[in-house]
Amino acid sequence: MGEASSLRAATLDDAELLLAWRNDDATRRSSRSQEPLEYDAHLAWLSDAIRDPRRLLRVVVADGSPVASVRFDLLPDRDDSAEVSIVVAPAARGQGYGGVALAAGHLLVGETWPAVREVLAVVHQGNEPSRRLFEQAGYVLLAGPDEDGWLSCLRSLSAADV
Ligand SMILES: CC(C)(COP(=O)(O)OP(=O)(O)OC[C@H]1O[C@@H](n2cnc3c(N)ncnc32)[C@H](O)[C@@H]1OP(=O)(O)O)[C@@H](O)C(=O)NCCC(=O)NCCS
């Protein structure tokens, strides 16, 4: 990650920002649940998420401004695999912050959960920026597309990530 970029833990003060990014049209099209979220439901979700030991939710800050969020969830009943989800702020897309968030996120996962050996990304086949982002970050197709067009992509965490 460049010197001007860093990850910080998300807090309740990020609720409005994260909700706006989450409810953006392109983000909803890229999500498995596409309905706009209401503020109260989002706040309850965020409050749980930032305390959940099986979840890492971070904000990417570049030159002092929040530009993306990245989240890793340990898979249910598994401590060796996590699923990643990324949202870049609408105004900051197409500038490489997705890759910055992933690279920093892989390091964080390695430090926080040493047992995690692989990271899963579920990407819609029509989401070209997302497909390219994960491919360039070393993810390979594991399965799909399913009947709704979702691809499961996997990346091993290597020694270079810790
Ligand atoms: C998908 C997303 C995370 C990508 O992050 P980003 O920082 O905007 O992407 P980058 O700038 O790193 O670009 C990634 C690749 O997609 C390409 N790309 C960017 N915008 C594109 C577009 N509109 N159409 C096609 N390709 C595009 C870039 O050129 C780059 O590929 P390249 O390096 O081969 O040129 C971001 O656009 C986003 O938050 N979208 C909405 C939410 C989402 O789709 N999340 C992913 C679901 S897990």
The ligand as a Gaussian input file, in Angstrom:
#p B3LYP/6-31G(d) Opt

LIG

0 1
 C      -15.568000      -3.310000      -8.296000
 C      -14.751000      -2.262000      -7.530000
 C      -14.480000      -2.762000      -6.109000
 C      -13.412000      -2.101000      -8.295000
 O      -12.592000      -1.184000      -7.596000
 P      -11.930000       0.046000      -8.361000
 O      -10.947000       0.656000      -7.445000
 O      -13.007000       0.913000      -8.925000
 O      -11.219000      -0.714000      -9.551000
 P       -9.797000      -0.460000     -10.163000
 O       -9.599000       0.985000     -10.457000
 O       -8.771000      -1.159000      -9.338000
 O       -9.989000      -1.237000     -11.547000
 C      -10.106000      -2.647000     -11.576000
 C      -10.062000      -3.106000     -13.033000
 O      -11.345000      -2.888000     -13.616000
 C      -11.210000      -2.050000     -14.750000
 N      -12.367000      -1.172000     -14.779000
 C      -12.620000      -0.128000     -13.977000
 N      -13.819000       0.418000     -14.300000
 C      -14.295000      -0.320000     -15.324000
 C      -15.492000      -0.286000     -16.071000
 N      -16.437000       0.620000     -15.861000
 N      -15.672000      -1.235000     -17.038000
 C      -14.736000      -2.176000     -17.267000
 N      -13.571000      -2.262000     -16.572000
 C      -13.365000      -1.342000     -15.629000
 C       -9.941000      -1.289000     -14.539000
 O       -9.413000      -0.843000     -15.767000
 C       -9.082000      -2.324000     -13.866000
 O       -8.586000      -3.248000     -14.790000
 P       -7.134000      -3.049000     -15.443000
 O       -6.200000      -2.868000     -14.276000
 O       -6.961000      -4.314000     -16.214000
 O       -7.204000      -1.832000     -16.263000
 C      -15.471000      -0.874000      -7.481000
 O      -15.687000      -0.403000      -8.782000
 C      -16.786000      -0.899000      -6.705000
 O      -16.798000      -0.643000      -5.518000
 N      -17.910000      -1.219000      -7.402000
 C      -19.194000      -1.330000      -6.743000
 C      -19.243000      -2.461000      -5.718000
 C      -18.701000      -3.767000      -6.274000
 O      -18.936000      -4.127000      -7.427000
 N      -17.971000      -4.503000      -5.429000
 C      -17.375000      -5.768000      -5.800000
 C      -18.215000      -6.903000      -5.293000
 S      -17.215000      -7.990000      -4.247000

